[in-house]
Amino acid sequence: MDALTTLSRVPRRPPRADVALTALLCGWAAIEAVALPGPGALWQRLAFAAGVTLPLVLRRRAPMTVLAVIVVMLIVRVITVTGPETTTFPFPSLLVATFSVALHGRRVAFTVLGGVATVATMLSLFPLGYYSNKPDVGQVIILGFFVTGAWVAGWLIRVRVAQAEVEREAAARAASRAVAAREAAAQAAVRADAERADAERRAATAVTAERERIARELHDVVAHSLSIVAVQAGAAEELIALDPESARRHIAAARSTAREALTEMRHVLDVLRDDDTRAELLPQPTLDRTGELVDEVRAAGLQVELIVEGDRGTVPAGVDLAGFRIVQEALTNVRRHAGGAPATVRIGYREREITINVRNTGGPPTAVSHPGRGLIGMRERARLYGGTLTAEPDSEGFTVTARLPRDPS
């Protein structure tokens, strides 16, 4: 019922339509007062015509008051002027006033009361003989029907207007929610873009850092190789006159080492390097030292099995270092993310490539909010030498598989 009592705001001034309707009904009543003979003086008839029509200009702002004025004017004229004689009935004004009460009444109770009071007034005039000297019940019923119809019409319009207002408000709320949802989606998209950009920056930073570290290690490899070349060349120089055969062997070893150093130098140029970092001229670890690494990991409490297959043969220093670092980083990840699960390290020396497989069987790794640089570093090392690296979880554990070519040139 609350929705039925709230319509559009009452205008501060009477609308032009109400002014025009009031003028039309007032003119009609004035013409009837002049043209049709009736009891009372002309001024009385004109005053009655004005009294039952002019209040209609305020029918929106004070509908109950307007209806009350019209009903009172009608009762006063019946009692004081007309008596039992037939007179002009303000039927149009009464219909408009009743319709306005049903449509514009502020309270539902007063609206219903206004309609009931109007009909009751008409019935009360019946015994006074207002309608004719011989009261006509049919005439009263007809008048009551039209007055009741006017009230019902106003009430139905009132209900429909209230429903339309509720629907409009619901549509406005739905539109507001839709706008809010679009804004939330846009903000979520902006946050997602920012997070994606941040993740890309972190990944790029990690790749750069790993490349710098790899470049420094390769720098050590190249420096170590050059130191070997210098030693071999010096030995060949000393033996060239005394033992030419031994000198040739030293020269061949120097040539081979120099070739490897040139290959590694090309790899150094492929990655970023911190020029301010001073390289230490120390030999870097190789796959041949994987056993020492496994012993260290076992001493730390991790169960590791090492399996080596095939003939090691000659392995380029850079590939040797990359393979060792991949095994080292994979075992570090087992300790960090697999809860120290048992692991197996399998190194296969093939004719054209070296395969490295590190697998733990303690279930999939625990999730981390920000992945570290381990996998990035391992992939960069494998890619640098033309190899590949895969890291895949399964229901039983996690497997890292690397393939490094023996000839990375």
URTA-V619473 format. One record per backbone hydrogen bond with DSSP energy under -1.0 kcal/mol. NH is the residue of the N-H (numbers start at 1). CO is the residue of the C=O. If there is no record, write none. Layout:
NH/CO
NH/CO
This chain:
19/15
20/16
21/17
22/18
23/19
24/20
25/21
26/22
27/23
28/24
29/25
30/26
31/27
32/28
33/29
34/30
35/31
36/32
45/41
46/42
47/43
48/44
49/45
50/46
51/47
52/48
54/50
56/53
57/54
58/55
59/56
62/58
66/62
67/63
68/64
69/65
70/66
71/67
72/68
73/69
74/70
75/71
76/72
77/73
78/74
79/75
80/76
81/77
82/77
83/78
85/82
91/89
94/90
95/91
96/92
97/93
98/94
99/95
100/96
101/97
102/98
103/99
104/100
105/101
111/107
112/108
113/109
114/110
115/111
116/112
117/113
118/114
119/115
120/116
121/117
122/118
123/119
124/120
125/121
129/126
130/125
140/136
141/137
142/138
143/139
144/140
145/141
146/142
147/143
148/144
149/145
150/146
151/147
152/148
153/149
154/150
155/151
156/152
157/153
158/154
159/155
160/156
161/157
162/158
163/159
164/160
165/161
166/162
167/163
168/164
169/165
170/166
171/167
172/168
173/169
174/170
175/171
176/172
177/173
178/174
179/175
180/176
181/177
182/178
183/179
184/180
185/181
186/182
187/183
188/184
189/185
190/186
191/187
192/188
193/189
194/190
195/191
196/192
197/193
198/194
199/195
200/196
201/197
202/198
203/199
204/200
205/201
206/202
207/203
208/204
209/205
210/206
211/207
212/208
213/209
214/210
215/211
216/212
217/213
218/214
219/215
220/216
221/217
222/218
223/219
224/220
225/221
226/222
227/223
228/224
229/225
230/226
231/227
232/228
233/229
234/230
235/231
236/232
237/233
238/234
239/235
240/236
243/239
247/243
248/244
249/245
250/246
251/247
252/248
253/249
254/250
255/251
256/252
257/253
258/254
259/255
260/256
261/257
262/258
263/259
264/260
265/261
266/262
267/263
268/264
269/265
271/268
277/274
282/280
289/286
290/287
293/289
294/290
295/291
296/292
297/293
298/294
299/295
300/296
301/298
302/297
305/343
307/345
309/347
320/316
321/317
322/318
323/319
324/320
325/321
326/322
327/323
328/324
329/325
330/326
331/327
332/328
333/329
334/330
335/331
336/332
337/333
338/334
340/334
343/303
344/359
345/305
346/357
347/307
348/355
349/309
350/353
354/404
355/348
356/402
357/346
358/400
359/344
360/398
361/342
363/396
366/337
377/373
378/374
379/375
380/376
381/377
382/378
383/379
384/380
386/383
387/382
388/403
390/401
392/399
394/397
398/360
399/392
400/358
401/390
402/356
403/388
404/354
406/352
